[in-house]
Structure formats: structure tokens, C-alpha cells
Amino acid sequence: IIYILFTWIMAPLYYGNKTVGPQYLYFFMDTTLGTTTTLALIALLVALTAFFGIFAGIEMLIEAIAGTLWTKIMFVVVLSGVVCKFR
């Protein structure tokens, strides 16, 4: 919340000028866009909540099976291999 407030305060002062207007770092922080801003923030919140739920569920599953350190390390290695591109 502090970051959002800082961005709103600094947008007209630092990123823009009087002829162009405020320049926001991210389009969803621009309050002049109307419902687009609200929908973008809701979509970001839903994505964050979904990924939190997925990882919380996986963590509970790992703890239920065998919550050893090696199990968690293997989870990180496998997940990194799925989402990261290694050459």
C-alpha cells in the first residue's frame, strides 16, 4: 500500500510534466482510466491469491507425505525445472 501511495504521489512530480501529465509506472495505477484500473487490480489480486493457494496446498501435501528437508529441496528443484528455462 505504501508503494502504491508513493507512486501516486510521485507520478505528477517525478515522472511527468505539466504538458504531458502524470506518468505512472504501471497502467493499473492510473486512476484516470476508470474501470480498467479496478479490473486490472482485481485480476492481479486473483492471480496472487490463486498462486498462494496452489503453493499452500503443495506445502500441506509435502508436510503430509514426508516433510523432510530433502523433500522440500527436491520440490524446489522440480518446480524450478518446470518454470525456468535452463540450457
N, C-alpha and C positions, 0 to 999 in steps of 0.2 A: 504494500500500500504506500509506503514511503517513496519507493521508486516511481510509482505512478504519479504521486503528487509532485515529486521533484521534476519529472518530465513535463507535466502540465505547467509548472511554474517557469521552467527554463525554455519552453518551446518558443514563446514570443521574444524572449530576451536574447537567447544564445543562438538558436538555430535559424531564426527568420529575421525579417526586417519589416519596415513599415509598408513597403510596396508589395511584398510577396505575402506577408502574414506569417503566422506561426508555422514552423516546420516540425512535425512530430517524428520521433524515431520509428514508430510503428503506426500503421494506418488505423489500427483499432483503438488507439489512444486519442484520436482526433474527434473531439466532441461535436464538431460541426457536421459530421456525416450522418447523424440521426440514428436510425435503427441498425444501420450497418455496424456501427461500433458495438452496440449492445449484443447483436447476434454473434459477432466475432469473439467478444469476451465470453459469452456463454459457450461457444464452441471450444474455446481454449480451456475453460473450466471443465467441460465434459471430457475432453481428451485427457486432461490431467487426472481427473477422478477415475477414469477408466484404467489408465496405466497404473495408478496407485492400487486399485482393486486387483488388477492382474498380478502385480508383484506381491501384494499382501497375501493373496491366495496361494501363490507359489511358495512363499516363505512358510505359510502354515503347512503346506504339503511336505516341504522339506523337513520341517520340525517333526511332523508326524511319522515320516518314514525313518529317518535316522539323521538327526540334526548335528552331525559331526562337522568339524571344520573342513574335512576333505570333501564332504558332500556339498558344502557351500562353495568351496573353491571350484569344484567341477561344474556347478551351476553357473558360476560367473564365466568360466572358460567356454562352456557350451553356448550360453547366451551371447557372449562376445563373438563367437564364431558365426552365429546366426545373423546378427545385426551389423557386424563390421566386415569390411572388405579387406582381406589380407592377401598379399601377393606372395 
